[in-house]
Amino acid sequence: MRYSSLFAKTNKAAPADADSTNARLLIQGGFVDQLSAGIYTFLPLGLRVLNKIKTIVREEMDAVGGQEVLMPALIPKGPWETTKRWDSIDVLFKLVGAGEKEFALGPTHEEVVTPLVQAFVKSYKDLPVSAYQIQDKFRNEARAKSGLLRGREFSMKDMYSFHVSLEDLDAYYDTVGERYAKLFQRMGLDAIKTEASGGVFSKYSHEYQVATPYGEDLIYVCDKCRWSVNREIAEVKDGDACAKCGGKIHETKSIEVGNIFKLSTRFADDFGFTVALEDGTQGKVWMGCYGIGMSRLMGSIVEVWHDDRGIIWPKSVAPFAVCLVSLGSKDADVAGRVSQSASDLHDELAKAGVEVLWDDRVGVSAGEKFADADLLGMPLRLVVSEKTLAQESVEWKERSCPDSRLISQADILESIQSFLAL
């Protein structure tokens, strides 16, 4: 991909109303564009990141037996009345359609998925079932803030599982919980499983919190066993001994990147959803809910992985693996050879399956190109210049390291493949 072909470019000036690091860097880097508070357009670079996040999430949900569906975002009033949530969800976007029929834009999908599964599942032999979707959600936040961390429209993975017993739900809940930890690790995030209020459904739910000084939540974490609890239900304080292992409890700021809930039989009961049991009687259906904000994850990664120059994307979600920079020369012949060498390298890498963004701009200084490369945050920067041509090499600099070095042109592809495999 040639940078000159991208219609969305970097912006030297930080947006005046950016209230968080992820908002500032993602807008400045040309990853997203803000239409209104909490409402963003994902530009080509940003959409590449978002799609990679979705791919990882799909792979991990498929691995625990999840089956992907896509439910309507526009939900009639009827199901909300069945669950008595039409007036109790304060962030519900409501609208009136033709014939004065009332609808809501879905902030969550229990009201849709429960009767959907009910239509196909009749017997205990049909359970367990787990269905998930990745879809835009809508929440009428009174104050959308923190860039992608709290939006009015946002991309979310919500999965719902259905079980014939609480024991089966418990086992699956633990399986998904373990998978969540792996999922976040794949994106470069060390997510801490944190106890939170279960509301009316159970004693506890669990959040997955990433410790960072830029977080908007407060959690208490044991420095030894990593037991953690959200401050809102905490019966411990900073400095206490952990009741589980005797370690020391520390208070830390964090960002919630996912959550899991046991919904009990609440929604199944509302819709009269039961299944035939082995003994011929009708049994209750137990449900679990497992959420991850896709766009929120993207913002969270930026909050964790950045420095004073820009974003530092983990390899697994970077829009491109390589930022290739070609530098000009006052000598037109040399400039032409540099450009041709960079073009050949770009094509070689692309043919080998390496995702590469080539900053092919003419008349732009080396300093400006390097600053943009740092802001964009690709894992690896390669530079082709008059100097490197003379030495039949390419300058190699990893975004997370301060130093650069020269790599032989003959070895560059193998070196990149080894770097990406780590």
VEXDREN-2710 file (C-alpha; in Angstrom, 1 decimal):
% VEXDREN-2710
k/r/px/py/pz
1/MET/0.0/0.0/0.0
2/ARG/1.3/3.4/-0.9
3/TYR/0.8/6.1/1.7
4/SER/0.3/8.7/-1.1
5/SER/-2.9/6.7/-2.1
6/LEU/-4.5/7.0/1.4
7/PHE/-7.0/9.8/1.4
8/ALA/-6.7/10.0/5.2
9/LYS/-3.4/11.5/6.3
10/THR/-1.7/12.3/9.6
11/ASN/-2.5/15.6/11.3
12/LYS/0.3/17.6/12.9
13/ALA/-2.0/19.3/15.3
14/ALA/-3.8/17.3/18.1
15/PRO/-7.6/17.7/18.1
16/ALA/-8.6/20.4/20.6
17/ASP/-11.4/18.5/22.1
18/ALA/-9.5/15.1/22.5
19/ASP/-10.0/14.1/26.2
20/SER/-7.9/11.0/26.1
21/THR/-4.7/9.6/24.6
22/ASN/-6.5/7.2/22.3
23/ALA/-8.7/9.9/20.9
24/ARG/-5.7/12.2/20.3
25/LEU/-3.5/9.7/18.6
26/LEU/-6.1/7.8/16.6
27/ILE/-7.5/11.1/15.2
28/GLN/-4.1/12.6/14.7
29/GLY/-2.8/9.4/13.0
30/GLY/-5.7/9.3/10.6
31/PHE/-7.2/6.0/12.0
32/VAL/-10.6/7.5/12.9
33/ASP/-12.6/10.6/12.3
34/GLN/-15.0/12.0/14.9
35/LEU/-18.4/12.9/13.6
36/SER/-19.9/13.8/17.0
37/ALA/-19.2/13.0/20.6
38/GLY/-18.9/9.2/20.9
39/ILE/-19.5/8.7/17.1
40/TYR/-16.6/7.8/14.9
41/THR/-15.8/6.9/11.3
42/PHE/-13.1/4.2/11.0
43/LEU/-10.8/5.2/8.3
44/PRO/-8.8/2.7/6.2
45/LEU/-5.9/2.3/8.7
46/GLY/-8.3/2.2/11.7
47/LEU/-10.6/-0.3/10.0
48/ARG/-7.6/-2.6/9.3
49/VAL/-6.9/-2.6/13.1
50/LEU/-10.5/-3.2/14.0
51/ASN/-10.8/-6.1/11.6
52/LYS/-7.7/-7.7/13.0
53/ILE/-9.2/-7.4/16.5
54/LYS/-12.4/-9.0/15.2
55/THR/-10.5/-11.9/13.6
56/ILE/-8.8/-12.7/16.9
57/VAL/-12.0/-12.6/18.8
58/ARG/-13.8/-14.8/16.2
59/GLU/-11.0/-17.4/16.4
60/GLU/-11.2/-17.6/20.1
61/MET/-15.0/-17.7/20.3
62/ASP/-15.1/-20.4/17.6
63/ALA/-12.6/-22.3/19.7
64/VAL/-15.1/-22.5/22.6
65/GLY/-18.0/-23.6/20.4
66/GLY/-19.5/-20.3/19.6
67/GLN/-21.6/-20.0/16.5
68/GLU/-21.6/-16.6/14.8
69/VAL/-24.9/-14.9/13.9
70/LEU/-25.9/-11.4/13.0
71/MET/-29.0/-10.1/14.7
72/PRO/-30.9/-6.9/13.9
73/ALA/-29.8/-3.7/15.6
74/LEU/-33.3/-2.3/15.3
75/ILE/-35.5/-4.0/17.9
76/PRO/-39.3/-3.6/18.2
77/LYS/-40.7/-2.5/21.6
78/GLY/-42.5/-5.8/22.2
79/PRO/-39.5/-7.9/23.4
80/TRP/-38.3/-5.1/25.7
81/GLU/-41.8/-5.1/27.3
82/THR/-41.6/-8.8/27.7
83/THR/-38.4/-8.4/29.8
84/LYS/-39.7/-5.2/31.4
85/ARG/-36.6/-3.3/30.3
86/TRP/-38.2/-0.7/27.9
87/ASP/-38.3/1.8/30.7
88/SER/-35.5/0.5/32.9
89/ILE/-32.5/0.8/30.5
90/ASP/-31.6/4.5/30.8
91/VAL/-29.3/4.5/27.8
92/LEU/-31.8/3.1/25.3
93/PHE/-32.1/5.0/22.0
94/LYS/-35.8/4.9/21.2
95/LEU/-37.5/5.9/18.0
96/VAL/-40.9/5.8/16.3
97/GLY/-41.3/4.3/12.8
98/ALA/-44.1/4.1/10.3
99/GLY/-47.5/3.4/11.8
100/GLU/-46.3/4.9/15.1
101/LYS/-44.6/1.6/15.9
102/GLU/-41.8/2.0/18.5
103/PHE/-38.3/0.6/18.3
104/ALA/-35.0/0.7/20.1
105/LEU/-31.5/0.5/18.8
106/GLY/-29.9/-2.4/20.5
107/PRO/-27.4/-1.7/23.3
108/THR/-27.5/-5.5/24.1
109/HIS/-29.4/-8.4/22.6
110/GLU/-30.9/-10.7/25.3
111/GLU/-34.3/-9.6/24.0
112/VAL/-33.5/-10.9/20.5
113/VAL/-31.3/-13.9/21.1
114/THR/-33.5/-15.6/23.7
115/PRO/-36.6/-16.1/21.6
116/LEU/-34.3/-16.7/18.6
117/VAL/-32.7/-19.8/20.2
118/GLN/-36.1/-20.8/21.7
119/ALA/-37.5/-21.2/18.2
120/PHE/-34.9/-23.9/17.4
121/VAL/-34.1/-25.5/20.8
122/LYS/-36.8/-27.8/22.2
123/SER/-35.0/-30.6/24.1
124/TYR/-32.1/-31.0/26.5
125/LYS/-30.4/-32.9/23.6
126/ASP/-30.2/-29.5/21.8
127/LEU/-28.1/-27.9/24.6
128/PRO/-25.7/-26.4/25.3
129/VAL/-25.7/-23.8/22.5
130/SER/-23.6/-20.7/22.3
131/ALA/-24.2/-17.9/19.7
132/TYR/-22.3/-14.7/19.2
133/GLN/-22.3/-11.7/17.0
134/ILE/-20.0/-8.8/16.2
135/GLN/-22.2/-5.8/15.6
136/ASP/-22.5/-2.1/16.2
137/LYS/-24.3/-1.2/19.5
138/PHE/-26.0/2.0/20.5
139/ARG/-26.1/3.6/23.9
140/ASN/-27.5/7.0/24.7
141/GLU/-24.6/8.0/27.0
142/ALA/-25.2/11.3/28.8
143/ARG/-21.5/12.1/28.3
144/ALA/-19.6/10.2/25.7
145/LYS/-15.9/10.5/26.5
146/SER/-12.5/9.0/26.4
147/GLY/-12.4/8.5/22.6
148/LEU/-13.3/4.9/21.7
149/LEU/-13.6/3.9/25.4
150/ARG/-17.1/5.3/25.9
151/GLY/-19.1/5.8/22.7
152/ARG/-22.7/6.2/21.7
153/GLU/-22.2/3.9/18.7
154/PHE/-19.5/1.2/19.1
155/SER/-18.6/-2.3/17.8
156/MET/-19.1/-5.1/20.2
157/LYS/-18.9/-8.9/20.4
158/ASP/-21.7/-10.3/22.5
159/MET/-22.1/-14.0/23.0
160/TYR/-24.9/-15.8/24.8
161/SER/-24.8/-19.4/26.0
162/PHE/-27.8/-21.6/26.9
163/HIS/-27.6/-24.6/29.2
164/VAL/-29.8/-27.3/30.7
165/SER/-28.4/-26.8/34.2
166/LEU/-26.5/-24.4/36.4
167/GLU/-23.6/-26.8/36.6
168/ASP/-23.2/-26.9/32.9
169/LEU/-23.4/-23.1/32.8
170/ASP/-20.7/-22.9/35.5
171/ALA/-18.3/-25.1/33.5
172/TYR/-18.8/-23.2/30.3
173/TYR/-18.5/-19.9/32.1
174/ASP/-15.0/-20.9/33.4
175/THR/-14.0/-22.1/29.9
176/VAL/-14.9/-18.8/28.3
177/GLY/-13.2/-17.0/31.1
178/GLU/-9.9/-18.8/30.5
179/ARG/-10.2/-18.2/26.8
180/TYR/-10.7/-14.5/27.4
181/ALA/-7.3/-14.3/29.1
182/LYS/-5.7/-15.9/26.0
183/LEU/-7.6/-13.6/23.7
184/PHE/-6.4/-10.4/25.3
185/GLN/-2.8/-11.7/25.5
186/ARG/-2.9/-12.2/21.7
187/MET/-3.5/-8.4/21.4
188/GLY/-0.7/-7.5/23.8
189/LEU/-2.9/-6.9/26.8
190/ASP/-2.4/-8.4/30.3
191/ALA/-6.1/-8.5/31.4
192/ILE/-6.8/-9.2/35.0
193/LYS/-10.0/-11.2/35.8
194/THR/-11.7/-9.0/38.3
195/GLU/-14.7/-9.7/40.5
196/ALA/-17.6/-7.3/40.0
197/SER/-21.2/-7.1/41.1
198/GLY/-23.5/-9.7/39.5
199/GLY/-26.5/-7.5/40.0
200/VAL/-29.8/-9.5/40.2
201/PHE/-28.3/-12.5/38.3
202/SER/-25.5/-13.8/40.6
203/LYS/-23.2/-12.8/43.5
204/TYR/-20.4/-11.9/41.1
205/SER/-19.8/-11.2/37.5
206/HIS/-16.3/-10.8/36.2
207/GLU/-14.6/-8.0/34.3
208/TYR/-11.3/-8.2/32.5
209/GLN/-9.3/-5.1/33.5
210/VAL/-6.0/-3.9/32.1
211/ALA/-3.9/-2.0/34.6
212/THR/-2.8/1.4/33.2
213/PRO/-2.4/4.9/34.7
214/TYR/-4.7/6.1/31.9
215/GLY/-7.6/4.0/33.1
216/GLU/-11.0/5.2/34.2
217/ASP/-11.7/2.4/36.6
218/LEU/-10.2/1.6/40.0
219/ILE/-9.5/-2.0/41.0
220/TYR/-7.8/-3.8/43.9
221/VAL/-5.3/-6.4/42.9
222/CYS/-3.2/-8.9/44.9
223/ASP/0.5/-8.6/43.9
224/LYS/1.0/-12.3/44.5
225/CYS/-2.0/-14.3/43.2
226/ARG/-3.6/-11.5/41.1
227/TRP/-7.0/-11.9/42.8
228/SER/-8.8/-8.7/41.9
229/VAL/-12.0/-6.9/42.8
230/ASN/-13.6/-3.7/41.4
231/ARG/-13.7/-0.8/43.8
232/GLU/-17.5/-0.5/43.6
233/ILE/-18.0/-3.8/45.6
234/ALA/-14.6/-3.9/47.3
235/GLU/-14.4/-4.9/51.0
236/VAL/-10.7/-4.4/50.9
237/LYS/-8.5/-1.3/50.7
238/ASP/-5.0/-0.4/49.4
239/GLY/-2.3/-2.2/51.5
240/ASP/-4.6/-4.9/52.9
241/ALA/-3.4/-8.5/53.0
242/CYS/-5.1/-10.8/50.4
243/ALA/-7.5/-13.2/52.0
244/LYS/-6.6/-15.9/49.4
245/CYS/-2.8/-16.0/49.6
246/GLY/-1.6/-13.4/52.1
247/GLY/-0.1/-11.1/49.4
248/LYS/-0.5/-7.4/49.4
249/ILE/-3.5/-5.6/47.9
250/HIS/-2.7/-2.7/45.7
251/GLU/-5.1/-0.1/44.2
252/THR/-4.6/0.6/40.6
253/LYS/-6.3/2.4/37.7
254/SER/-7.5/0.2/34.9
255/ILE/-9.6/-0.1/31.7
256/GLU/-12.3/-2.7/31.4
257/VAL/-11.9/-4.6/28.1
258/GLY/-14.4/-7.3/28.6
259/ASN/-17.0/-8.9/30.9
260/ILE/-18.8/-12.1/31.5
261/PHE/-22.1/-12.7/33.4
262/LYS/-24.2/-15.6/34.5
263/LEU/-27.8/-14.5/33.6
264/SER/-29.4/-17.4/35.5
265/THR/-32.9/-18.2/34.0
266/ARG/-34.1/-14.6/34.0
267/PHE/-34.5/-14.0/30.3
268/ALA/-35.5/-17.6/29.5
269/ASP/-38.3/-17.3/32.2
270/ASP/-39.5/-14.0/30.6
271/PHE/-40.0/-15.7/27.3
272/GLY/-41.3/-19.0/28.7
273/PHE/-38.3/-20.8/27.3
274/THR/-38.1/-24.4/28.7
275/VAL/-36.8/-27.6/27.2
276/ALA/-38.0/-31.2/27.4
277/LEU/-35.8/-33.1/29.9
278/GLU/-34.7/-36.8/29.7
279/ASP/-37.5/-37.7/32.2
280/GLY/-40.2/-36.1/30.0
281/THR/-40.7/-33.0/32.2
282/GLN/-40.0/-29.4/31.2
283/GLY/-36.8/-27.9/32.6
284/LYS/-35.5/-24.3/32.9
285/VAL/-32.8/-22.9/30.6
286/TRP/-29.8/-21.2/32.1
287/MET/-28.0/-18.4/30.3
288/GLY/-24.6/-16.7/30.3
289/CYS/-23.5/-13.5/28.6
290/TYR/-19.9/-12.7/27.4
291/GLY/-19.1/-9.3/26.1
292/ILE/-16.1/-7.6/24.5
293/GLY/-16.1/-4.1/23.0
294/MET/-14.2/-4.3/19.7
295/SER/-13.7/-0.6/19.2
296/ARG/-13.1/-0.2/23.0
297/LEU/-10.4/-2.7/22.7
298/MET/-8.7/-0.7/20.0
299/GLY/-8.8/2.4/22.2
300/SER/-7.5/0.4/25.1
301/ILE/-4.6/-0.9/23.2
302/VAL/-3.5/2.6/22.3
303/GLU/-3.9/3.7/25.9
304/VAL/-1.5/1.0/27.0
305/TRP/0.9/0.9/24.0
306/HIS/2.1/4.4/23.2
307/ASP/4.9/6.8/23.9
308/ASP/5.4/10.6/23.5
309/ARG/5.9/10.1/19.7
310/GLY/2.8/8.0/18.9
311/ILE/1.2/4.6/18.9
312/ILE/3.2/1.3/19.3
313/TRP/0.9/-1.3/17.8
314/PRO/1.3/-5.0/18.9
315/LYS/2.2/-7.1/15.8
316/SER/-1.1/-9.0/16.0
317/VAL/-3.3/-5.9/15.4
318/ALA/-1.1/-3.5/13.6
319/PRO/-2.6/-2.1/10.4
320/PHE/0.6/-3.0/8.6
321/ALA/3.6/-4.9/9.8
322/VAL/6.1/-2.7/8.1
323/CYS/6.3/1.0/7.4
324/LEU/8.7/1.4/4.5
325/VAL/10.2/4.9/4.1
326/SER/12.0/6.1/1.0
327/LEU/14.1/9.3/1.4
328/GLY/14.7/11.8/-1.4
329/SER/18.0/13.2/-2.7
330/LYS/19.1/16.4/-4.3
331/ASP/20.5/14.3/-7.1
332/ALA/17.6/13.4/-9.4
333/ASP/19.3/10.2/-10.6
334/VAL/19.9/9.0/-7.0
335/ALA/16.4/9.9/-6.0
336/GLY/15.1/7.8/-8.9
337/ARG/17.2/4.8/-7.9
338/VAL/16.1/5.1/-4.2
339/SER/12.4/5.2/-5.3
340/GLN/12.9/2.2/-7.6
341/SER/14.6/0.2/-4.9
342/ALA/11.9/1.0/-2.4
343/SER/9.2/0.1/-5.0
344/ASP/11.0/-3.3/-5.7
345/LEU/11.2/-4.0/-1.9
346/HIS/7.6/-3.0/-1.4
347/ASP/6.5/-5.5/-4.2
348/GLU/8.8/-8.2/-2.9
349/LEU/7.4/-8.0/0.6
350/ALA/3.8/-7.8/-0.6
351/LYS/4.3/-10.9/-2.8
352/ALA/5.7/-12.7/0.3
353/GLY/2.5/-11.8/2.2
354/VAL/4.1/-9.1/4.4
355/GLU/1.7/-6.2/5.0
356/VAL/3.7/-3.1/4.1
357/LEU/2.8/0.6/4.0
358/TRP/5.2/2.5/1.8
359/ASP/5.7/6.2/2.5
360/ASP/6.4/7.1/-1.1
361/ARG/5.7/10.9/-0.7
362/VAL/8.0/13.2/-2.7
363/GLY/9.1/16.5/-1.3
364/VAL/8.6/15.5/2.3
365/SER/11.6/15.7/4.7
366/ALA/13.1/12.7/6.4
367/GLY/12.2/14.2/9.8
368/GLU/8.5/14.5/8.8
369/LYS/8.4/11.0/7.4
370/PHE/10.0/9.5/10.6
371/ALA/7.7/11.5/12.8
372/ASP/4.7/10.1/10.9
373/ALA/6.1/6.6/11.1
374/ASP/6.4/6.9/14.9
375/LEU/2.8/8.3/15.1
376/LEU/1.4/5.5/13.0
377/GLY/3.2/2.9/15.1
378/MET/3.8/0.0/12.7
379/PRO/6.0/-2.6/14.5
380/LEU/8.9/-2.2/12.0
381/ARG/10.3/0.7/10.0
382/LEU/12.5/0.2/7.0
383/VAL/14.3/3.0/5.4
384/VAL/15.7/3.1/1.8
385/SER/18.0/6.1/1.2
386/GLU/21.1/7.1/-0.7
387/LYS/23.2/5.9/2.2
388/THR/21.6/2.4/2.3
389/LEU/21.8/2.0/-1.5
390/ALA/25.5/2.6/-1.3
391/GLN/25.9/-0.2/1.2
392/GLU/23.4/-2.5/-0.4
393/SER/21.4/-2.5/2.8
394/VAL/18.2/-1.3/4.4
395/GLU/17.9/0.6/7.7
396/TRP/16.0/-1.5/10.2
397/LYS/14.2/0.1/13.3
398/GLU/11.7/-1.6/15.5
399/ARG/9.0/0.8/16.8
400/SER/9.5/-0.4/20.4
401/CYS/13.3/0.0/20.3
402/PRO/15.4/3.2/20.2
403/ASP/18.2/2.0/18.0
404/SER/18.4/1.2/14.3
405/ARG/20.8/-0.9/12.3
406/LEU/21.5/-1.9/8.8
407/ILE/20.4/-5.2/7.3
408/SER/21.7/-6.6/4.0
409/GLN/19.1/-6.3/1.1
410/ALA/19.7/-10.0/0.5
411/ASP/18.6/-10.9/4.1
412/ILE/15.8/-8.4/4.6
413/LEU/12.8/-10.7/3.8
414/GLU/14.1/-13.6/6.0
415/SER/14.8/-11.1/8.8
416/ILE/11.3/-9.7/8.6
417/GLN/9.7/-13.1/8.6
418/SER/11.7/-14.1/11.7
419/PHE/10.7/-10.8/13.4
420/LEU/7.0/-11.3/12.7
421/ALA/7.1/-14.9/13.9
422/LEU/8.3/-13.9/17.4
END
